[in-house]
């Protein structure tokens, strides 16, 4: 028999979901067969798969130790060099600066050096990450930035924090996210942009469409001028919705494409920018977040604002162009 005491980070979830994450190599039908045969108990009592785990519950499984080892995966924490910067940290959340060029999550070309793995390595070095096989929770980001967009990324360090943060993102207006960018042309007044987009099949790209286009998603972007001349503008962009490539496609749609943007930008301008500054991607920086509406374990973050200064390359280009 295997006994496991539930911690706060594994509480408040259905027991079958916990068992699936714990016995990650076990067939699903094997897990549910254990429930049917009453081979899984909590605090000495038989439970079904819908039971909600509580902190300090003791889960008992009639499973030999060698079978448990076979079904549980070793958690791999890569020892990767830290290139992010901590902007804010407490017991529940970690807010960091991600440099341009670093993926938030792994993809088919990069599975080791990601922001998520760097953060996990950082927490492991601080002894703030439980790597025991009985613990299924792992800290993680609640949103992402494009690989070549720099700026703020929020991580939940506890299950309770991740649940609240995910609900905040879902409700849209709980966390206000603002960006800085330099775009082509003169933007000298505030604009509230609205439109509809769809993702192109098999492409990491979107396009503007009409309201009645199949699968169309609404998007809304607020653009405010910060600094400008006749050729270029530095603007602050606040997201009302959070669609893929929203800022990039919206600015391009009003003839103010972001400099360096190879998907939605101005080809000739990008050639000039690359030659002058060595910039080969969109100059977009997630510079500020504000907690507008908080609740639960993160109620203490109400009205908290985190600001991330622009990278040196951004500053250099701005000073040269505007």
Secondary structure, DSSP 8 states (H G I E B T S, - for coil): -EEEE--GGG-SSBHHHHHHHHSTTS-HHHHHHHHHTT-EEETTEE--TT-B--TT-EEEE---HHHHHHHS------------EEEEE-SSEEEEEE-TT--SS--SS-SSS-HHHHHHHHHHHTT-S---TT-----EESS---TT-EEEEEEESSHHHHHHHHHHHHHSSSEEEEEEEEEES---S-EEEEEEEEE-TTSS-EEEE-TTSTT-EEEEEEEEEEEE-SSEEEEEEEESS--TTHHHHHHHHTT--BTT-TTTS-HHHHHHHHHHH---S--EEEEEEEE-S--GGGGGGTT-EEE----HHHHHHHHHH-
